[in-house]
């Protein structure tokens, strides 16, 4: 399914919430410390591996995924594998879980994505996927699109990106430099440039052959 565009009003609301969050930190320049961002939100982060039964045993204690309470480690492993989860937010525990096998750069995006889920109050009713409306693919796609938009705004804040891109052509070389300067992936930098550009800009990500 093609990722939907976040409507203008929702985009503005997300931008306002992210700006307030970063304002609490003094509007820092990238690389953004996600540990400091999480501290404002009172969020914890842990890294999981389906190959670590001890960790899964501790984690599975009354954990909820897709509206179901999971108390047995093997069921948790099964749920993570079936859903191909790379990161998730546990709202009740105020904890973010990230697949430890992800590349460190991708972990940053995953963490910012889950921080956004926590930041947007209207996401809390949709985090477990057990309501009828949340079963609609279009609903899930929009929720994830909003979280991706927020992640981009956290990692590449508007007050920073405006000056950084001013007067520069939206080229791949610029995306590579922005990625290096901000401590983020080239793909996330490219998407942020495309979102911000005031001219038609195309950014393509290809799977390795």
KAUR-V512466 format. One record per residue. N is the residue number from 1. RES is the residue in one small letter. SS is DSSP state (~ for helix, > for strand, _ for the rest). PSI is psi in degrees with one decimal (none if undefined). OMEGA is omega in whole degrees, -180 to 180 (none if undefined). Layout:
BEGIN
N:RES:SS:PSI:OMEGA
N:RES:SS:PSI:OMEGA
END
This chain:
BEGIN
1:x:_:134.5:178
2:x:_:135.4:180
3:x:_:130.3:-179
4:x:_:157.8:174
5:x:_:135.3:179
6:x:_:127.3:-180
7:x:_:155.7:-174
8:x:~:-46.5:-177
9:x:~:-42.5:178
10:x:~:-38.2:178
11:x:~:-43.1:178
12:x:~:-41.8:-180
13:x:~:-40.7:179
14:x:~:-43.8:-180
15:x:~:-40.0:179
16:x:~:-43.6:-179
17:x:~:-41.7:179
18:x:~:-41.8:-180
19:x:~:-40.4:178
20:x:~:-40.2:180
21:x:~:-47.7:-179
22:x:~:-26.2:176
23:x:~:-34.1:177
24:x:_:-21.1:179
25:x:_:7.0:180
26:x:_:21.1:-178
27:x:_:65.2:-178
28:x:_:156.5:174
29:x:_:150.1:175
30:x:_:154.5:1
31:x:_:127.2:180
32:x:_:132.0:176
33:x:_:106.6:-180
34:x:~:-23.6:175
35:x:~:-40.5:178
36:x:~:-38.2:178
37:x:~:-44.5:179
38:x:~:-34.6:-179
39:x:~:-38.7:177
40:x:~:-39.3:-179
41:x:~:-4.3:-178
42:x:_:45.7:179
43:x:_:146.4:175
44:x:>:156.2:176
45:x:>:140.3:176
46:x:>:154.0:180
47:x:>:131.8:-177
48:x:>:159.8:174
49:x:_:130.1:180
50:x:_:-14.4:179
51:x:_:4.5:-180
52:x:_:90.4:-176
53:x:~:-30.8:180
54:x:~:-44.0:179
55:x:~:-43.4:180
56:x:~:-34.0:179
57:x:~:-44.1:179
58:x:~:-37.0:-175
59:x:~:-31.6:-171
60:x:_:-5.7:-177
61:x:_:103.5:177
62:x:_:39.3:176
63:x:>:147.5:179
64:x:>:129.5:172
65:x:>:128.3:-180
66:x:_:39.4:174
67:x:_:0.1:-179
68:x:>:136.1:176
69:x:>:127.1:-178
70:x:>:119.9:-180
71:x:_:-7.6:-178
72:x:_:128.1:-176
73:x:~:-41.6:-176
74:x:~:-31.5:177
75:x:~:-35.3:177
76:x:~:-46.0:177
77:x:~:-42.5:-180
78:x:~:-43.1:-179
79:x:~:-42.7:180
80:x:~:-42.5:-180
81:x:~:-45.8:-177
82:x:~:-38.7:-179
83:x:~:-4.9:-178
84:x:_:46.9:-177
85:x:_:132.3:175
86:x:_:-18.9:177
87:x:>:151.0:177
88:x:>:157.0:178
89:x:>:132.2:173
90:x:>:93.2:-173
91:x:_:-40.1:-178
92:x:_:-38.2:-178
93:x:_:-3.9:-176
94:x:_:48.4:-176
95:x:>:138.5:174
96:x:>:133.6:176
97:x:>:133.4:-178
98:x:>:136.5:177
99:x:>:120.3:-177
100:x:_:-15.3:180
101:x:_:-11.3:177
102:x:_:148.6:173
103:x:_:146.6:-176
104:x:~:-39.3:179
105:x:~:-40.6:179
106:x:~:-28.3:176
107:x:~:-35.9:179
108:x:~:-45.7:179
109:x:~:-44.2:-180
110:x:~:-41.4:-179
111:x:~:-44.9:179
112:x:~:-35.9:177
113:x:~:-47.0:-179
114:x:~:-32.7:174
115:x:~:-40.6:179
116:x:~:-41.3:176
117:x:~:-41.7:-180
118:x:~:-35.1:-176
119:x:~:-34.6:-176
120:x:_:106.8:-173
121:x:~:-29.3:-179
122:x:~:-8.0:176
123:x:~:-20.8:-173
124:x:~:-29.0:-180
125:x:~:-6.5:-174
126:x:~:8.4:-171
127:x:_:-20.1:-175
128:x:_:-9.6:173
129:x:_:23.9:-175
130:x:_:-5.1:177
131:x:_:154.3:-176
132:x:_:-41.4:-177
133:x:~:-31.6:-178
134:x:~:-10.4:178
135:x:~:-12.2:180
136:x:_:125.0:179
137:x:~:-34.6:-179
138:x:~:-35.2:179
139:x:~:-48.1:180
140:x:~:-41.5:-179
141:x:~:-40.1:-180
142:x:~:-40.0:178
143:x:~:-43.6:-180
144:x:~:-36.0:177
145:x:~:-39.7:178
146:x:~:-40.3:179
147:x:~:-36.8:177
148:x:~:-39.5:177
149:x:~:-45.8:179
150:x:~:-38.6:178
151:x:~:-42.8:178
152:x:~:-38.8:180
153:x:~:-30.8:178
154:x:~:-47.3:-175
155:x:~:-28.1:179
156:x:_:75.4:-173
157:x:_:148.2:-180
158:x:~:-40.3:-179
159:x:~:-19.8:178
160:x:~:-44.7:-173
161:x:~:-30.6:179
162:x:~:-48.5:180
163:x:~:-38.2:-175
164:x:~:-40.3:-175
165:x:~:-6.1:-176
166:x:_:123.2:176
167:x:_:7.2:-178
168:x:_:145.1:177
169:x:_:140.0:-178
170:x:_:74.0:-177
171:x:_:163.6:178
172:x:~:-35.0:178
173:x:~:-33.9:177
174:x:~:-39.6:178
175:x:~:-39.5:180
176:x:~:-39.5:179
177:x:~:-42.6:178
178:x:~:-41.2:178
179:x:~:-44.3:-179
180:x:~:-43.7:-178
181:x:~:-29.7:-175
182:x:~:-8.9:-179
183:x:_:24.1:-178
184:x:_:177.8:-177
185:x:_:156.7:177
186:x:~:-38.5:-179
187:x:~:-43.1:180
188:x:~:-35.7:177
189:x:~:-41.7:179
190:x:~:-43.1:179
191:x:~:-39.8:-179
192:x:~:-38.6:177
193:x:~:-44.0:-180
194:x:~:-40.3:179
195:x:~:-37.6:-173
196:x:~:-25.0:-172
197:x:_:140.7:178
198:x:_:11.8:177
199:x:_:161.0:178
200:x:_:121.4:-177
201:x:_:132.5:-180
202:x:_:134.0:177
203:x:_:122.7:-175
204:x:_:135.5:175
205:x:_:124.4:-179
206:x:_:140.4:174
207:x:_:142.3:178
208:x:_:141.3:-175
209:x:_:none:none
END
